[in-house]
Amino acid sequence: MNTVLSPEPVLAPDLIEKILARLGLVRKPEQTLAGLREFYGAWCANVPFDNVRKLIHVRAQRKSPLPSFTPEDFFAGFLKYGTGGTCWAGAGALHTLVRSLGFDAERGIGTMLHAPHAAPNHGTVLVRFGETKYLVDSSMLFGEPLLLNENASTSIDHPAWGVRCSRKDGHWFIAWRPLHKTDGFECRLERFDVSWAEFQQMHAATGGWSPFNFEVSARKNRNGEVVGVGFGQAVRLRKDGGVDRAPAAYQERTRILIDDVGLSEEIVSQLPDDVPTPKP
C-alpha cells in the first residue's frame, strides 16, 4: 500500500458545521465537561465503530491509502454513508474534531489484551481539564467521558455499554464488552501525546493484517442498547444487561448494518462475503 503521511490535520469551519448537524448538535459545545459530555454522547449515538469501508478496500487489494486515513476522509464517509471506522481512523478523526472545537485533547495508544503479551494495537483520545483527565473512545463507545483517576477505580454504569477503569502497574485498564467477547475484555492504556505521524504509521500497518480485514464488524449505541455484527454473529447487548446472539448470514448482516447501525444501502451493497480470519 502506498502511504503518504500528511501534516497535522485541520477541519474547515463549514465541514465542522455539517458534522455537528449530523450529530444532532445545533451549536458548538462549550469547552467544559458538560460540553464534552454533550458532544461525546452525540458521537456515541451517531458514529458507529465499523470496518465496512476498510473491508471493501483491503479485500479489493487497492494500493491507495486506507479509507479514513485522514479525518477529512473519515467524515466524508460518515456524512455520505453513515460509516465510522476502526480505532486508528475513528480516534484520529475524533481527536481532530475535539481539538477543532477548542478542547485540550491528545491522541493515545493502548493495547486490546487479546493475549497477555499483545503489542500496542489501539488508538484513543484523552481530553484534559487542567490536571483532570477524561477518555473519549471511538471504538468502545461508552457514552460519556471516562474519568482517569490515578488513585481510585472509576466506571460508567450502564447495562449495555458500561465500563470500569482501574489503575495498576502504572497503567489504566478498561474493562469493556466487545461484541465478539461479551463476557469482558481489557484495554490497557499505554501512553498519550502521540503524534499524528505515529498514528498514521500505526493505521497504515493494519493494511497487511488486522482482525478487521476479513469479516464485517460493526457496533452502535441505539435506544439504550448496543447493536451490531461481529465475526459472523448478530449481537445485541440489551438494556437489561442481557445478550442476544445469533448467526448472521449475508441477508441478516445486510439488514442489521442498514436498519440498526444506520449505514447506507449504497455502501453496504459493496461489501464482500466474510472469510475466516487467519492467524497473524
Backbone bond lengths (Angstrom), bond angles and torsions (degrees), N, CA, C in turn:
res aa  C-N    CA-C-N  psi(-1)  N-CA   C-N-CA  omega(-1)  CA-C   N-CA-C  phi
1 M - - - 1.460 - - 1.513 109.22 -
2 N 1.307 117.24 132.72 1.456 121.82 175.76 1.523 109.06 -80.75
3 T 1.317 116.57 124.44 1.448 121.31 -176.91 1.511 109.67 -125.87
4 V 1.326 117.06 124.10 1.448 122.55 177.00 1.525 107.54 -116.21
5 L 1.332 117.13 114.49 1.446 120.05 179.97 1.519 109.64 -70.30
6 S 1.317 116.57 132.26 1.456 121.26 -177.15 1.524 110.09 -101.84
7 P 1.338 117.97 160.91 1.461 120.42 177.58 1.523 110.91 -67.74
8 E 1.332 115.61 169.06 1.465 121.14 178.53 1.528 109.67 -49.64
9 P 1.335 117.48 123.49 1.468 119.56 -173.03 1.523 113.06 -76.04
10 V 1.326 114.91 149.13 1.456 123.49 175.96 1.523 107.34 -135.22
11 L 1.318 116.83 135.22 1.459 121.04 179.35 1.521 110.63 -95.69
12 A 1.312 115.99 135.62 1.460 121.24 178.15 1.528 110.12 -68.06
13 P 1.334 118.08 146.67 1.474 121.00 -178.77 1.529 113.74 -55.91
14 D 1.348 117.90 -39.54 1.461 118.58 -179.20 1.524 111.36 -68.08
15 L 1.346 117.86 -32.44 1.463 120.58 176.59 1.525 109.94 -68.62
16 I 1.314 117.58 -41.65 1.463 120.60 177.98 1.525 110.36 -58.19
17 E 1.332 116.78 -42.63 1.469 120.59 179.07 1.523 111.11 -60.89
18 K 1.326 117.36 -41.96 1.469 121.03 179.33 1.527 111.07 -65.18
19 I 1.337 116.19 -40.86 1.466 120.05 180.00 1.525 110.29 -64.50
20 L 1.328 116.67 -47.45 1.460 119.90 -179.39 1.530 110.88 -60.97
21 A 1.325 116.77 -39.55 1.461 119.97 178.26 1.523 110.62 -63.04
22 R 1.330 117.13 -41.70 1.470 120.70 178.95 1.535 110.75 -66.18
23 L 1.337 116.35 -28.75 1.464 120.38 176.59 1.525 112.48 -79.66
24 G 1.324 117.01 -6.26 1.446 120.86 -179.66 1.513 114.16 83.59
25 L 1.327 117.26 18.53 1.459 122.26 179.72 1.522 109.09 -100.41
26 V 1.307 117.45 126.78 1.464 121.27 -175.05 1.522 111.92 -86.41
27 R 1.335 116.86 -11.78 1.466 120.62 179.28 1.525 108.53 -152.94
28 K 1.316 115.94 165.10 1.449 119.95 175.84 1.524 109.84 -64.83
29 P 1.331 117.23 137.85 1.465 118.72 178.31 1.526 111.03 -68.58
30 E 1.326 115.67 148.37 1.454 120.20 173.95 1.531 109.61 -66.21
31 Q 1.328 115.61 152.30 1.466 120.60 -177.40 1.532 110.15 -84.97
32 T 1.326 113.85 58.11 1.455 123.57 -179.30 1.518 108.13 -131.05
33 L 1.333 116.16 171.51 1.462 118.81 176.64 1.528 110.57 -62.55
34 A 1.325 117.20 -39.04 1.467 119.71 176.87 1.524 110.74 -61.69
35 G 1.341 116.82 -40.63 1.457 120.19 178.09 1.511 111.77 -65.53
36 L 1.340 117.03 -39.47 1.467 120.22 177.73 1.520 110.48 -65.85
37 R 1.333 117.00 -39.49 1.474 119.89 177.85 1.526 110.38 -60.86
38 E 1.322 116.42 -45.37 1.465 120.07 179.47 1.522 111.00 -60.67
39 F 1.329 115.99 -46.18 1.456 120.01 -177.66 1.529 111.40 -66.61
40 Y 1.342 117.74 -50.72 1.467 119.70 -175.83 1.532 111.39 -67.36
41 G 1.321 116.74 -33.82 1.461 118.46 174.65 1.519 111.42 -61.54
42 A 1.339 116.65 -40.16 1.465 120.39 177.95 1.523 110.76 -67.14
43 W 1.329 117.09 -39.79 1.468 120.18 177.02 1.525 110.09 -59.52
44 C 1.321 117.31 -49.34 1.466 120.53 -176.18 1.523 112.77 -64.56
45 A 1.323 116.94 -27.59 1.464 120.52 179.95 1.518 113.14 -85.33
46 N 1.336 117.31 -12.73 1.466 119.12 -172.81 1.524 115.22 -126.40
47 V 1.315 118.47 -24.78 1.466 121.29 -176.57 1.520 108.86 -107.89
48 P 1.323 118.98 111.19 1.460 119.43 -179.34 1.520 112.10 -76.38
49 F 1.319 115.19 161.16 1.455 120.76 160.52 1.522 105.61 -89.70
50 D 1.314 117.43 124.09 1.465 118.69 178.51 1.526 110.38 -159.48
51 N 1.314 114.46 159.47 1.470 121.21 178.62 1.524 111.68 -113.75
52 V 1.325 117.95 23.32 1.466 121.02 -170.83 1.526 111.70 -63.10
53 R 1.316 118.34 -54.56 1.471 119.61 -179.12 1.533 110.69 -65.66
54 K 1.311 117.01 -37.49 1.463 119.67 179.51 1.523 110.83 -64.74
55 L 1.329 117.06 -43.27 1.459 120.50 -178.62 1.531 111.20 -62.51
56 I 1.322 117.21 -42.39 1.464 120.90 176.66 1.528 109.90 -58.86
57 H 1.318 116.73 -42.75 1.464 123.14 -176.61 1.519 112.09 -67.38
58 V 1.336 117.63 -52.91 1.471 119.30 -172.87 1.520 111.52 -72.85
59 R 1.322 117.77 -33.27 1.462 118.80 179.99 1.529 111.41 -72.51
60 A 1.337 116.89 -22.57 1.466 120.79 174.15 1.528 111.62 -85.45
61 Q 1.346 116.47 -2.91 1.466 123.00 178.40 1.531 112.13 56.96
62 R 1.326 115.11 41.41 1.452 119.88 177.48 1.532 110.00 -72.57
63 K 1.306 116.49 144.83 1.462 121.85 -175.89 1.528 113.08 -93.13
64 S 1.299 117.73 -10.04 1.465 121.04 -179.33 1.523 109.86 -73.68
65 P 1.346 117.81 165.35 1.468 120.05 177.15 1.526 111.81 -55.27
66 L 1.319 115.50 152.51 1.455 120.95 -178.86 1.528 111.15 -58.20
67 P 1.324 117.96 150.59 1.460 119.99 173.45 1.525 110.56 -57.38
68 S 1.321 116.37 147.94 1.465 122.95 -179.36 1.521 112.35 61.78
69 F 1.347 116.63 26.52 1.458 120.65 177.66 1.523 110.96 -67.78
70 T 1.334 116.80 -20.78 1.461 122.76 172.54 1.527 108.41 -123.75
71 P 1.332 118.22 154.42 1.459 119.87 176.05 1.528 113.29 -57.54
72 E 1.340 116.64 -36.26 1.465 119.09 179.08 1.525 111.30 -59.58
73 D 1.324 116.44 -42.42 1.455 119.49 -179.76 1.532 111.08 -71.85
74 F 1.322 116.86 -36.85 1.468 120.32 175.42 1.526 109.96 -56.43
75 F 1.335 116.18 -50.49 1.462 119.08 -176.09 1.523 112.42 -73.22
76 A 1.336 117.31 -26.80 1.466 119.25 172.86 1.525 109.70 -61.63
77 G 1.324 116.82 -43.60 1.463 120.75 177.28 1.514 112.29 -65.40
78 F 1.334 116.60 -41.56 1.464 120.48 179.31 1.525 111.20 -62.14
79 L 1.328 116.77 -44.85 1.462 119.92 -177.49 1.525 111.81 -70.49
80 K 1.326 117.44 -33.82 1.465 120.36 -177.38 1.522 113.01 -86.11
81 Y 1.348 116.93 -42.30 1.463 120.82 -171.01 1.528 114.06 -114.78
82 G 1.335 117.61 -14.17 1.457 119.88 -173.17 1.509 113.87 82.47
83 T 1.326 117.38 8.05 1.462 121.25 -177.92 1.522 111.52 -78.14
84 G 1.334 114.88 157.92 1.449 122.61 167.94 1.514 108.34 -109.80
85 G 1.310 116.71 -121.84 1.461 120.24 178.23 1.511 109.37 -175.46
86 T 1.322 116.19 -178.95 1.453 120.96 173.91 1.530 108.35 -82.86
87 C 1.339 117.36 -174.07 1.467 118.60 -163.40 1.525 114.15 -64.32
88 W 1.342 118.41 -43.76 1.466 119.05 -177.38 1.519 110.91 -66.74
89 A 1.320 116.25 -41.51 1.461 120.56 178.37 1.519 111.01 -65.09
90 G 1.340 116.46 -49.60 1.452 120.42 -177.40 1.511 112.97 -65.14
91 A 1.340 116.76 -44.52 1.461 119.93 -178.86 1.524 111.12 -67.69
92 G 1.333 117.37 -38.19 1.456 119.85 177.57 1.514 111.93 -62.17
93 A 1.324 116.35 -42.91 1.462 120.52 179.33 1.525 111.19 -70.01
94 L 1.328 116.88 -42.81 1.459 120.70 179.98 1.528 110.86 -61.95
95 H 1.333 116.82 -43.52 1.464 120.51 179.18 1.527 110.84 -60.10
96 T 1.327 116.91 -46.64 1.462 120.21 -178.04 1.524 110.98 -63.34
97 L 1.328 117.32 -41.01 1.459 119.89 179.39 1.526 111.03 -67.68
98 V 1.318 117.20 -43.58 1.467 120.08 -179.98 1.528 110.59 -61.80
99 R 1.335 116.51 -42.42 1.469 119.99 176.86 1.529 110.89 -64.61
100 S 1.314 117.10 -39.78 1.455 120.68 179.01 1.519 112.03 -63.23
101 L 1.342 116.29 -26.72 1.461 121.17 178.70 1.527 112.02 -85.40
102 G 1.339 116.91 -0.44 1.450 120.50 173.18 1.510 116.08 99.08
103 F 1.339 118.14 4.55 1.459 120.67 178.98 1.529 110.35 -82.05
104 D 1.323 115.98 153.92 1.458 122.96 176.29 1.522 107.65 -86.29
105 A 1.316 116.96 97.91 1.464 121.44 -171.46 1.516 111.67 -125.00
106 E 1.330 115.64 151.53 1.459 122.86 177.51 1.530 109.31 -133.23
107 R 1.314 115.74 148.03 1.460 120.34 170.26 1.535 109.24 -77.02
108 G 1.326 115.37 148.09 1.454 119.84 178.81 1.513 111.61 -132.43
109 I 1.325 115.27 157.67 1.461 122.28 176.10 1.523 108.68 -122.14
110 G 1.313 115.77 134.59 1.454 121.97 178.05 1.520 110.76 -133.09
111 T 1.320 114.89 -176.79 1.456 121.86 178.42 1.509 109.65 -132.29
112 M 1.331 116.72 116.38 1.448 120.68 169.16 1.528 106.82 -75.24
113 L 1.336 115.64 117.89 1.466 120.29 -167.81 1.522 111.39 -87.28
114 H 1.328 115.03 68.15 1.459 120.27 174.69 1.525 111.27 -72.22
115 A 1.335 115.66 -17.06 1.462 122.55 175.48 1.528 106.86 -147.61
116 P 1.355 118.24 152.67 1.473 119.93 -174.74 1.521 114.47 -57.34
117 H 1.322 117.66 -32.11 1.462 120.33 -175.60 1.529 111.30 -115.19
118 A 1.323 116.57 32.96 1.463 120.58 178.82 1.525 110.58 -62.61
119 A 1.329 115.39 146.17 1.466 121.21 176.39 1.526 108.92 -80.48
120 P 1.339 118.60 157.56 1.462 120.62 176.46 1.524 111.79 -52.00
121 N 1.334 116.16 133.97 1.461 120.10 -170.39 1.523 113.84 -149.78
122 H 1.337 116.69 14.16 1.468 118.75 -172.33 1.524 111.12 -139.24
123 G 1.340 115.45 135.50 1.455 121.66 175.48 1.516 111.14 -104.46
124 T 1.338 116.17 141.50 1.457 120.82 -178.60 1.527 109.63 -149.85
125 V 1.338 117.14 -175.40 1.468 121.43 -174.30 1.528 110.00 -137.73
126 L 1.322 115.40 133.99 1.460 123.93 176.14 1.521 108.96 -109.87
127 V 1.330 116.75 138.20 1.469 121.95 173.98 1.520 107.90 -122.85
128 R 1.331 115.77 133.26 1.460 121.59 -178.61 1.527 111.08 -109.72
129 F 1.316 114.54 141.95 1.456 122.63 165.61 1.525 105.82 -123.28
130 G 1.325 116.02 91.01 1.455 119.71 -171.36 1.516 109.39 66.08
131 E 1.336 116.56 -123.62 1.462 120.98 179.45 1.529 112.95 -89.53
132 T 1.319 116.80 -3.86 1.463 120.54 -177.85 1.528 109.92 -89.56
133 K 1.341 115.74 133.81 1.457 121.18 -173.32 1.520 110.63 -117.63
134 Y 1.321 114.30 138.65 1.463 121.14 175.96 1.525 109.24 -131.03
135 L 1.318 115.93 142.50 1.454 121.36 175.57 1.517 109.43 -100.71
136 V 1.331 116.54 133.58 1.465 122.71 169.69 1.524 106.25 -124.35
137 D 1.305 116.72 119.98 1.460 121.10 -169.94 1.523 109.87 -120.21
138 S 1.342 116.24 133.79 1.464 121.67 -176.04 1.521 112.90 -87.96
139 S 1.322 117.88 -3.01 1.467 121.65 -179.81 1.526 111.43 -107.65
140 M 1.333 116.51 -49.36 1.468 120.65 -178.53 1.526 111.33 -74.20
141 L 1.339 117.73 -28.06 1.470 122.75 172.26 1.526 111.74 50.52
142 F 1.339 115.89 60.51 1.460 119.24 -175.59 1.521 114.00 -90.86
143 G 1.327 118.28 17.90 1.457 121.95 162.91 1.506 117.61 84.15
144 E 1.316 118.56 -31.96 1.456 122.28 177.74 1.516 108.63 -149.78
145 P 1.345 118.03 157.17 1.464 119.55 -177.97 1.520 111.43 -57.54
146 L 1.330 115.65 138.89 1.461 122.50 -178.04 1.515 109.33 -100.21
147 L 1.333 116.59 118.77 1.456 121.55 178.73 1.526 110.05 -68.10
148 L 1.340 116.03 129.91 1.463 121.67 174.15 1.524 107.63 -101.73
149 N 1.318 116.12 106.94 1.462 122.68 -175.52 1.517 108.99 -107.13
150 E 1.323 117.06 128.99 1.456 121.68 -179.75 1.526 112.21 -67.49
151 N 1.336 117.33 -25.52 1.455 120.12 -166.83 1.521 115.29 -117.02
152 A 1.319 117.57 -5.11 1.461 119.39 -176.78 1.523 109.83 -152.28
153 S 1.324 114.85 155.11 1.458 120.28 175.02 1.520 109.39 -72.71
154 T 1.316 115.91 148.39 1.457 121.89 176.11 1.518 108.07 -130.40
155 S 1.309 116.04 166.79 1.462 118.64 -178.66 1.513 110.20 -156.85
156 I 1.318 114.09 161.22 1.458 122.89 166.35 1.513 105.29 -117.04
157 D 1.318 115.84 114.99 1.458 121.04 -173.16 1.522 109.85 -92.22
158 H 1.306 114.90 104.77 1.460 120.94 174.97 1.520 107.03 -150.52
159 P 1.327 118.64 134.68 1.468 119.95 -174.30 1.518 114.51 -65.18
160 A 1.329 118.31 -23.35 1.462 120.20 -178.70 1.521 111.82 -100.04
161 W 1.338 118.16 -51.66 1.465 119.84 -173.07 1.534 113.22 -115.69
162 G 1.312 117.72 15.99 1.452 120.03 179.83 1.521 113.27 -64.13
163 V 1.340 115.70 152.08 1.461 122.39 178.95 1.520 109.36 -137.25
164 R 1.329 115.59 162.92 1.460 122.05 175.44 1.515 108.74 -131.07
165 C 1.335 116.30 135.25 1.459 121.63 -177.40 1.523 109.37 -119.68
166 S 1.337 115.99 128.68 1.457 121.37 178.52 1.513 109.57 -129.44
167 R 1.314 115.73 156.88 1.465 122.40 -179.04 1.522 108.75 -110.60
168 K 1.335 116.60 124.04 1.460 120.21 177.23 1.518 109.32 -156.20
169 D 1.310 115.73 145.26 1.471 122.20 178.32 1.525 112.45 53.31
170 G 1.331 116.75 34.55 1.459 120.70 176.82 1.506 115.56 78.50
171 H 1.334 117.62 9.32 1.462 121.43 -179.37 1.520 109.86 -132.40
172 W 1.333 115.52 154.19 1.448 120.24 166.81 1.521 108.97 -88.22
173 F 1.330 115.67 139.49 1.459 122.78 176.01 1.523 108.07 -120.42
174 I 1.322 115.97 129.10 1.459 121.36 -179.38 1.524 108.57 -110.95
175 A 1.313 116.58 119.88 1.459 122.26 175.91 1.522 108.44 -93.20
176 W 1.341 115.50 123.89 1.463 120.42 -177.09 1.514 109.26 -145.36
177 R 1.334 117.55 -178.33 1.466 121.34 -176.64 1.526 111.31 -125.40
178 P 1.333 117.87 96.68 1.475 118.64 170.11 1.524 109.54 -71.40
179 L 1.322 116.06 159.58 1.461 119.59 -174.52 1.523 112.87 -67.76
180 H 1.337 117.55 -25.33 1.465 118.66 -179.91 1.521 112.66 -89.00
181 K 1.346 117.09 -4.28 1.465 120.86 -179.67 1.524 108.14 -147.76
182 T 1.313 115.32 72.17 1.462 120.04 -170.52 1.521 113.52 -75.99
183 D 1.330 118.28 -6.85 1.454 119.79 174.29 1.522 111.83 -80.76
184 G 1.324 118.04 -6.02 1.457 120.99 173.52 1.505 114.32 122.98
185 F 1.330 115.02 156.36 1.458 122.30 -170.69 1.521 105.88 -161.95
186 E 1.315 119.11 149.31 1.460 120.76 178.98 1.528 111.47 -114.66
187 C 1.325 114.36 144.22 1.456 122.74 171.20 1.523 107.47 -118.08
188 R 1.326 116.85 123.78 1.468 121.51 178.35 1.523 109.04 -97.97
189 L 1.317 117.13 125.80 1.461 121.30 178.25 1.523 109.16 -82.72
190 E 1.338 116.13 126.02 1.459 120.64 -173.76 1.526 112.88 -95.09
191 R 1.338 117.12 -52.84 1.463 120.11 -175.94 1.526 109.93 -165.79
192 F 1.342 114.13 162.39 1.458 120.58 -179.24 1.520 109.90 -125.92
193 D 1.322 115.70 -171.77 1.462 122.61 -176.10 1.529 110.77 56.86
194 V 1.330 115.41 45.39 1.462 122.83 -177.88 1.524 108.97 -88.21
195 S 1.318 117.04 138.92 1.461 121.19 -176.87 1.527 111.51 -73.55
196 W 1.334 114.76 158.54 1.466 120.50 175.56 1.523 110.90 -63.23
197 A 1.320 117.46 -38.60 1.464 120.50 179.54 1.523 110.91 -61.51
198 E 1.328 118.00 -42.47 1.467 120.02 179.86 1.522 110.71 -67.56
199 F 1.329 116.64 -38.59 1.460 120.13 177.33 1.525 110.36 -59.82
200 Q 1.325 116.34 -46.04 1.466 119.51 179.58 1.519 111.74 -63.66
201 Q 1.326 117.05 -38.32 1.463 120.02 178.34 1.528 111.20 -63.74
202 M 1.329 116.39 -42.35 1.466 120.11 177.64 1.530 110.45 -63.98
203 H 1.325 116.27 -40.51 1.458 120.98 178.93 1.534 110.60 -64.10
204 A 1.317 116.36 -48.84 1.462 120.63 -177.80 1.523 111.84 -59.81
205 A 1.341 116.88 -34.17 1.469 120.54 -177.83 1.521 112.37 -65.12
206 T 1.344 117.63 -19.69 1.464 119.62 179.78 1.520 112.89 -79.27
207 G 1.329 117.49 -4.80 1.459 119.68 179.46 1.518 112.90 -68.17
208 G 1.344 116.75 -28.27 1.458 119.58 -179.36 1.506 112.76 -78.46
209 W 1.335 116.39 -53.62 1.476 120.98 174.52 1.515 108.82 -143.63
210 S 1.312 115.28 138.29 1.457 122.90 175.17 1.525 106.59 -160.58
211 P 1.326 118.48 149.80 1.471 118.81 175.46 1.525 112.76 -64.14
212 F 1.347 116.63 -8.06 1.462 120.53 -179.66 1.520 112.80 -107.29
213 N 1.338 117.06 20.82 1.467 120.75 -179.72 1.525 113.35 -104.50
214 F 1.332 118.09 5.11 1.460 119.28 -171.47 1.530 113.91 -132.91
215 E 1.331 117.19 -33.73 1.464 121.54 -177.03 1.533 109.10 -132.73
216 V 1.330 115.39 146.42 1.453 119.79 -178.96 1.528 110.59 -64.88
217 S 1.321 114.67 136.38 1.459 121.22 173.00 1.523 107.71 -137.76
218 A 1.319 116.83 126.55 1.465 120.64 -179.92 1.514 109.17 -153.37
219 R 1.338 116.17 139.59 1.462 120.44 174.77 1.520 109.46 -143.01
220 K 1.333 114.61 149.67 1.464 120.24 178.95 1.527 108.55 -152.10
221 N 1.324 115.61 142.96 1.461 121.18 172.40 1.525 108.42 -80.67
222 R 1.327 115.73 126.17 1.471 119.05 -174.67 1.517 110.18 -149.64
223 N 1.333 115.57 120.59 1.470 121.58 176.14 1.524 112.46 53.16
224 G 1.319 116.65 43.22 1.459 120.67 177.05 1.505 114.78 79.67
225 E 1.321 117.42 7.70 1.457 121.88 179.45 1.526 109.70 -129.38
226 V 1.326 115.89 169.38 1.457 121.71 169.50 1.518 106.89 -110.03
227 V 1.330 116.30 127.50 1.460 120.88 -178.92 1.522 108.99 -124.81
228 G 1.333 116.06 153.43 1.453 118.29 176.12 1.501 112.93 161.95
229 V 1.324 113.62 -167.70 1.463 122.04 177.89 1.520 107.94 -132.73
230 G 1.317 115.19 149.37 1.454 119.93 177.89 1.505 111.40 -158.16
231 F 1.325 115.96 120.86 1.460 122.07 174.62 1.524 111.60 52.53
232 G 1.342 114.23 48.43 1.461 120.69 173.75 1.517 115.71 84.81
233 Q 1.330 118.02 2.48 1.451 121.54 -177.51 1.531 110.53 -118.42
234 A 1.320 116.04 139.88 1.456 121.44 167.71 1.521 107.44 -88.09
235 V 1.332 116.83 128.17 1.464 120.47 -173.64 1.524 109.42 -132.39
236 R 1.330 114.77 139.79 1.459 121.44 174.05 1.526 108.05 -132.94
237 L 1.337 116.44 121.29 1.456 121.45 171.35 1.525 106.25 -91.33
238 R 1.320 116.33 108.25 1.450 121.16 -169.38 1.532 112.30 -77.48
239 K 1.319 115.29 160.64 1.466 121.13 -179.79 1.521 112.27 -70.33
240 D 1.334 117.83 -12.20 1.462 120.19 174.31 1.527 112.02 -94.39
241 G 1.337 116.53 5.05 1.454 120.89 179.05 1.512 114.50 94.04
242 G 1.331 117.85 -10.60 1.448 121.08 179.46 1.517 112.40 -78.85
243 V 1.336 115.24 174.24 1.463 122.23 -177.52 1.520 109.48 -130.31
244 D 1.325 116.84 130.16 1.456 122.69 169.67 1.514 108.20 -106.96
245 R 1.341 116.48 134.38 1.462 120.48 -178.52 1.526 108.76 -144.13
246 A 1.340 115.58 137.64 1.463 120.11 177.78 1.525 108.48 -156.87
247 P 1.329 118.00 151.74 1.470 119.49 176.01 1.525 110.36 -58.63
248 A 1.326 115.20 143.18 1.471 120.44 -179.07 1.521 108.93 -120.47
249 A 1.319 116.23 94.88 1.459 120.87 173.76 1.527 108.64 -71.21
250 Y 1.325 116.30 176.16 1.465 121.45 -170.63 1.526 112.41 -53.68
251 Q 1.320 117.85 -46.58 1.465 120.60 -175.69 1.524 111.09 -65.49
252 E 1.332 117.26 -44.04 1.456 120.25 -179.91 1.532 110.99 -70.03
253 R 1.317 116.42 -37.64 1.461 120.53 175.38 1.525 110.46 -58.16
254 T 1.321 116.85 -44.70 1.459 121.79 179.60 1.520 111.07 -61.90
255 R 1.333 115.96 -43.93 1.466 119.84 -179.52 1.523 111.30 -61.67
256 I 1.319 117.27 -44.73 1.462 120.87 -178.34 1.526 110.77 -63.87
257 L 1.319 116.30 -44.48 1.465 119.59 -178.06 1.524 111.69 -62.77
258 I 1.329 117.33 -37.25 1.460 120.61 -178.68 1.526 111.50 -83.78
259 D 1.325 117.98 -51.22 1.465 121.17 -172.73 1.521 113.26 -79.71
260 D 1.322 117.50 -39.74 1.467 120.63 -174.30 1.528 112.86 -95.91
261 V 1.325 116.73 -45.87 1.464 120.10 -178.17 1.523 110.75 -82.15
262 G 1.334 117.33 -26.08 1.460 120.59 173.99 1.510 115.27 90.95
263 L 1.332 118.11 21.30 1.455 120.62 178.55 1.523 110.14 -82.53
264 S 1.324 115.57 156.80 1.455 119.50 -179.02 1.523 110.73 -75.83
265 E 1.306 115.10 149.87 1.462 120.12 176.36 1.525 110.76 -61.17
266 E 1.336 116.73 -33.02 1.459 120.97 -179.31 1.523 111.82 -58.97
267 I 1.326 118.14 -45.27 1.462 119.76 -177.62 1.521 111.35 -79.34
268 V 1.318 118.23 -37.21 1.469 120.88 -178.94 1.518 110.51 -65.07
269 S 1.330 117.53 -34.07 1.466 120.55 -179.26 1.521 112.57 -66.21
270 Q 1.327 118.12 -16.78 1.463 121.63 -179.98 1.524 113.18 -87.48
271 L 1.320 117.48 -7.00 1.460 119.77 -175.23 1.530 111.89 -68.88
272 P 1.330 117.11 138.23 1.462 120.26 172.98 1.533 109.89 -79.54
273 D 1.312 116.04 169.08 1.463 120.00 172.96 1.526 109.85 -65.34
274 D 1.316 115.62 150.26 1.455 119.87 172.81 1.518 110.30 -65.08
275 V 1.321 115.46 146.85 1.457 121.55 168.71 1.527 107.18 -126.75
276 P 1.328 118.91 151.85 1.461 119.70 -178.87 1.523 111.55 -59.59
277 T 1.324 116.19 138.87 1.459 120.97 -179.59 1.519 109.68 -76.84
278 P 1.335 117.62 120.00 1.458 119.64 179.33 1.527 111.12 -78.99
279 K 1.307 116.87 164.01 1.449 120.33 174.47 1.534 109.37 -68.02
280 P 1.335 117.12 149.56 1.468 118.56 -178.81 1.523 112.03 -66.61
